[in-house]
Amino acid sequence: MRIRPDETSGVLHPENLTRYAARWIDPDPAVRDVVDTYWHVRWHLDEGEVVDQTIVDLPAVTLTVEAGDVPADLVVTGLHRRAWQRRIAGSGDVFAVRLRPAGLAVLSALRPQDLADATTPLTGGIDDGLRALLARIAAAGTPDDRARVADALVAERLRAHPPSPAHLLANEVLDELRSRAYRRTGTPLAEHFAVSERSIQRALSATLGIGPKQAARRIRLQEAARAIAVHGDDDLAEIAVELGYADQAHLTSDFRAATGTTPGAYRRQLRQLAGQRQSGNAL
């Protein structure tokens, strides 16, 4: 299923998704405690062309199998506190496994703190078990074949290392935070899940390396970037209110801190790029 520019993908300048032939691949329901989604991108840029793609990612660890003009063949990407950039040039192909919070402990000995703010090549000695798993996925042919191999390997790991109740709680908390992105009020998380606030804090810290406030902020930033890109004429103050910010100034401050630019400047970039594309198509 193609990733549409109007979906929540975390990709700033989401029109690039059409150039990358980006698509989602659903995991088997049996591995949903570990895998949020698979995705695949393939690109072929003109000689000398470089795209610095900015990403505001979901609070998640992502495993990738890569080929072509890429930094490494097997990679694990941790949570980033700010938007981060991936330089894209030449030709390449990436198959990714985006994990749910419980997933890292099932598949790896690495901790989320080991991976924070980094994209780490899985060289020998970092996590040989995880490297072997990704190598087996890489050996499959098509992206769909890789997804099915990943399903089988993850299911095998799940049987050997089932997630703890605390890690499953982290899954549920992140799902709830994603569902609340456009809700201004709601039952406190601790009350909603009938646990203590400390239990929620510990669950997310152990699986993501952050707390619920930081996770909620990241989710809102993803939605803010999507809303600005998709609803280009909507008032920024209205977007801020819909996403639960106190006001437009709060949205602007949060967006600038994460991406290095303001919502207004980002909107102007999008319009400028759209105008350039239209001019190019008219030639």
N, C-alpha and C positions, 0 to 999 in steps of 0.2 A: 504494500500500500504506500503510495507516494506521500512524502512529507510535504504538506502544503505550506505556502508562505504565511497563511493566516492561522496556522496551528501554533501551540506553545512548544517551541523547540529550543529556546534559549539562544538562537542564532540572531545576532543583530544584523541588519540588512538581509532579512529572510528571503528576498528575491534570489539570493545566491543559491538557495536550495534547489531551484529548478535547474541551475547550471551543474550542480553536483549529482543530479539523478538520485536524490536522497529518498530513502524509503524506510518505513517501519516493517518489522517482521514480528508477529506475535509469538511469544513463547508458549510451550505446552502448559496448560493450567496446573499440571502436577509440579511445576518448578516455580510457581508464582511467588513462593515465599523468598526466593533467591533472585529471580530475574524480573525486572520491571518491564523491559522491552529489549529487543534486538533492533539495531538499525544498520543500514548499509549506505555508503556513498561511493560514487565513482566519478572521477573528473578527468578532463583533458583540456588544459588551457593552451592558449596560443603561446608560441615561443616568446620568452621574455616577460610574459604576463605573470604577475604575482598578486594574490589576494590575501590580505591580512584579515582573516575572519575573526571577529570578536564574538565571544560566547559568554552568556550569563547562564550557567548551567544549573540544573536541578540539584539539590543536595543529594548527591549520589556518587559512588565510585563506578568508573567505567573501564572495562577491559576491551582492548582493541587488537585485531589482527590486521596488519597493514602491509601494503606492497606498492612499489613504484617509487615516486619521489616523496619519500616519507622519512622521518627521523629514525625509526626502528621498526622491526617487523612485529614485535609483540610488546604491548605497552599497557600500563595501568595508570589511569588518571584519577587523582584524588579530588577532594573538594577544594575549590578556590574561594578565598574570601572576597576577591574582586573578579570582575570580568577578566577573562584571559584571551590570548590570541593564538590562533593556529595559522601559520603561514602556509599557503597552498600555492603550488606551482607545478608546471609540467603535467604529468599524468599520475594517477594514483587510485587506490582502492582500499577502503576501510570497512571491515565488519566489526561491529561493536556489541558488547553485552553490557547494558546499563543495569547495575545491581540495585536491588532494594536494600534498605539498611541492614537487614539480617544477612545479606548475601556474602559479604566479605569474610565473615568468620566461618561460614560454611566452606568456602573455596580456598581460603588463604590463611597463612600464619601472620600476614601483615596486619597492622593496626591502622585505623583511619588517620591517626596522628603521624604515622610514618609517610603518608602519601599527601599530606596537606599542601596545597598551593604548588603542586608539582605534577608533571607528566613524566613518568619514570619508565625507561626501557627495561623490560624484564630480561636482564642479562643473567648469566649463570651465577648462582649464589644468592640472589635476592629472594626468590621464592621458587625453588625448583619444581615443587608440586604444581603451582599455578602456571608456571611456564610450560610444563608438560601438558597440562590441560589445554592451554591455548594453542600449543603446537598441534595437538590432535584436531582441534577445530579448524586450524589453518589448512590441514591436509585435505579437508573436504573441498569439493569443487565449487559449486555455486553458493551464493549467500543463503539460499533456502536449505541447501544441504548442510551448510555450517550451522544453521539454526537447529536443525534436527539432531546433529551430532552434539551440539551444546546441550540440548534438552536431555539427551541420554547421559552425558557425562555429569551434568548438574544433578540429575535424579540419583545417580550413583553416589555422588558426594553427600546428598541429602540423607540417604539411608545410613551412611557411615557417620555423618556429623550433623544431626538435626539441630535447627536453631533453638536457642534457649527461649523460655517465656519472655525474658526481658528484650531479646532481639526481635521477637514477634510483636511485642508491644511497640517497639520503635517503628516497625512497618506500619502498624495501625495508626500511630500518631502522625507519621508523614502523610499517609493517605488522607487523614482528617484535615491536616493543615492545607493540603492541596485543594480539598473540597471547600475550604473556608476562604479562599483567596478573595472572593467578592462578597463575603459576609462581614458586615461591620460589627455585629455582636454575635455571641454564641456562648454556650455553656463552657466554663473553664475546662481545659483539657483534663485536669486531674479528676474533676467531677464527672466528666463525660466517660472516662475510662474506669472510674471507681478505684483509682490508685492515688498515691501521694504525688505531689509535684516533684519531690526528690526522685521518685521512681522513674518519672518521665525524663527528667534531666539526665539521670544515669544511663537510661536506655539509649537516648540519642547520643550522648557523649561516647558510649562504648562502641556504637555502630557507625556514627558519622563524624565524631570528633567535635560536634557543636551542640548547642542547646536548642530548645524549641523556638525561642525568639529569633535566633540567627537563621534557623531553617525557614520560619515563616517569612522573614525579610527576604530571603533568596527567592522564595516562591512568588512573592509580590513583585519583586524586581523583574522576574521573567514575564509576568503578566503585564507589567507596565510597558516593557519593551514591545511586547506583542501588540498591546492596545494602541500604542503610538504609531506602530508601523501599519497596522491594519485599518485603524480608524483615524486616518490622517487629518480629518477636519474637526474631530471632536475636541472640545475644550480641555486643556490639560488639567484645569481645576476640577472638572467633572470626572476625569479619569482618576485623579487623586482620591476623590471622595468615594468613588465606586470600589477602589482597592483598599479602603480603610485608613488612608493617610489622614492626618489631622487637617492638612491643607496642601495647596500646590507647592508651597515653600518646602514642606517636609518631603514631598516626592522629589523635588528638584535636588535637595541636599542628599537624599539617599541614592538617587540615580547617579549624581556626579561622583559621589564617594566610590561607587562600585565600578563605573564605566569610564570615568575621567571626562565626561561630557554631560551637558544638561539635557533634559527632555526636549526643550525647544531647539537646541543645536542638533540633536539627533534627528528630529523631525525635518529640519532644514537639509541635513545630509541626505535623507531619504528622498526628498523632493528634488534635490539637485541631481542625484543619481537617476531618478525616474526621467527627468528632463534630458539627461545625456543619452539614455537608452532610446527615448523617442526620437531625438535628433539623429542618432545613429541608424535607426530603422527607416528614417525618412530619406537617407542618402542612397 
